[in-house]
Structure formats: C-alpha cells, structure tokens
C-alpha cells in the first residue's frame, strides 16, 4: 500500500526507470486516448470538474492506465491508495476500507487504485463491493483482460468500463522523442540522437506500448553512452535492448480468443495467407500447437465436412505429426494443413444437420424406436413384433430400400441437405438418385 506521490526521501533513492520518470503529471503531457480525453470527452470532463466515479480502465500494457488513474485521483483531491491484486490480500484490503470509512466521515474521498484487477478473486471483489456501492471507496481498476470475463457482475454494474487502445506510431514517436530531448526527467543531457532507421524500428517493435518503447530506449542509450565518441542510438542497439519482445498474446486471456478466432475465420473465408499469419502469431507467441491442431480438426468437420472428406484426415494427420515431431519442425505440417483447409471447398451442411437433429432430441425427448428397427433376440420380443417387417437393404437392387428409419413422430423429417460444393455435390446427386429409385419401387 502506498500513496501515488513519492515523498522527498523516496526521490533521493536510486534513479527510477525512464518510463516512470516520464510519466505525465498533467493532461498537457499525456499522449493518446483522445477518445476519452479530447474536449467534451468523459475523462476530460471528470478531470476538469474534479468529480470522480468508479472506473475500470481496460487496455493493453503501456497505454496509460496507471497515469490516468493518478490524474483522476489528483483532480478529485482524494486520498489515494495503490493496491496490488497480485501481492495483497483481503487483510490489507480491510485495513484500507477501515481508513476509507474514517476519512469518509470527515468528508475526504478515498480512491483505491487496483492494478491488475483481473487477478482479484471473488472473495476480494465481494469484500469491497458494498463500499464501492455506498461511495466509501472510489474504485479505479486497471486491467489488460476483458473485465466481463474476470470481474463479478455486481462490481461491473457499479463501475464504468473505459477501453484504452494501443498507442499509434505517431504517439509512440512523440513519447520517445520527448524522453530523448528532456534534460530534466529524460535523457536529453546525454547528447544522443537517432541513427537512420533506429527510431522507426523502435516504434514498430513497441506495438503501441509506451513502456516497452521507453525501457528499450533507456537500455540502448545506456549502452551507447558507455562507448566513447558514440552519440547515435543505432538500430543494432535497439535490437539488443529489445532482444525479442514477446508478442501481445495471453494464452489464458482475451487475446488468446481473439487470435484463434481470426485464424478460424480466415480458414472459413478461404484466405490461406491470413490464416498462415494468424497461425504464426500463435506459434511465435508460445501457443500450444496441439490446441491449434484440435481447433483445425473441429473446423475440418464443421466448416468443410463432406465437401472434402479428406480435410478431416489432413487435420488429424497434422495433429499426429506435430505431436510426434514437436516444435519447431511441427510448424511445417501445421502450415500445410492450414493451407489445405483454407483452400478446400466449404460446407457446413453436416454441422447444421447435427444441430437440427439435436434440437428434435431436445424438444421431443426419447421417442420410441419403431418396432421394425428393433432387434428380437428372444422369443417374447419376436412375439411382441420386434424386428417385424424390417427390410434388409442388401436384399434389394442397388442396396436401396424404401423404409422409414425415424420414429413415427418424425416420419419424413430431413436434416442433411448437401451443398453443391466439392465432393458434396456428388453426395447430393446420389441422394436425389436414391429418392427417384424409391419412388419407382412404390
């Protein structure tokens, strides 16, 4: 638990990271999120009016969530407490609530800033829920995860969720240029300048994350400064500072679902190039290749079906291959299967037929099996009519028999309507031929 503002003694300690030093102290310094901070926008109105409501700030890392929380708290002239959902528990939270109640009686608001609020468990959320409702606490939660997945509904209903977006290349450029030129809080006194391509490379690699950009700039500048006579921040220095930044992808969070959704939709849209891109996004970010393979198997049956029955075999083979050889070589059969599935003819006729059949099962329950379809292993069952008048298909020309196989209540019901795509066109023609032959036998 700590106040946002550092005491003079804290400021004399070891230098803080560049990203922390460059944190904006007012709206004039803040870069980005103009959909919230532009003239007449919600957060601008809150800050200008000094009136605060409980908020959930949802956005990727390095987009200004903590800074906005500080600006809002300062504007409301509130007692501000930072609480970590990762390292703190209910005991610490109750102490904060006790102090907030005391201050509330004195007319002093308390802002509880909860970083990574998606790590709060239900017990923690339940603890401060009534105090948020009463206004004893003004909650500002910051999260990189979709709040609708992570927060309980009563808490969500009492907080306004505001979405923050990755910073644009222009905005990242403004932030790193300011840090390079600022002699007070930044590294302007070091006398460094950008070498060709270094600035654009850093902007591109930061992926809209200001913290990543500033940390890499500080690391690269520190290395360059140690080299006598060197005054340019080179691309090589930025590459060394960044190493290889992990892609924005959380295997248990929303981005996981976003990227796999984009992958499946690209397959369904018969776009092999986009499908390969999303495949490599997942693999390079460390996704389990067997998770991808399982989704490809489902896709082959659901979206391709009998338009190309071999698609399912290809998907299963890719699963077996990646399980057998592992990574990195397992990427190759996954890529092959991806291009095959993307370019295969599509039909969801089998999937739709399954849903329709399941609906009848759900709505009509366990309808009795017609007597002629039942086995008669005992004399009693035979006497009761089990198996009577059953027509054995192999005893008829072309193995076609005009016989009802559904329960009486569903007689004549059709579920499967093959498309004219790929192999399913041949299936469609075959079924029509059978229907004609059945009519001729009547």
ABEGO torsion letter per residue (X at the ends): XBBABBBAAAAABBBBBAAAAABBABAAABBEGAAAABBGBAAAAAAAAGBBBBBBBBBBBGAGAAAAAAAAAAAAGBBBBBBBAAABBAAAAAAAAAAAAAAAAAGBBBBBBBBGAAABBAAAAAAAAAAAAAGABBBBBBBABBAAAABBAAAAAABBBBBBBBBBAAAAAAAAAAAAABAAABAAAAGBBBBBGAAAAAAAAAGGBAAAAAAAAAAAAAAAAABBGBABBBAAAAAAAAEBBBBBBBAABAAAAAAAAAAAAAAAAGBAAAAAAAAAAAAAAGBBAAAAAAAAAAAAAAAAEAABAAAAAAAAAAAAAAAAAEOAAAAAAAAAAAAAAAABBBBAAAAAAAAAAAAAAAAAEBBBBBAAABBBABAAAAAAGBGBGBBBAAABBGGBBBBBABBAAABGBBABBBBABEAAAAAAAAAAAAAAAAAAAX
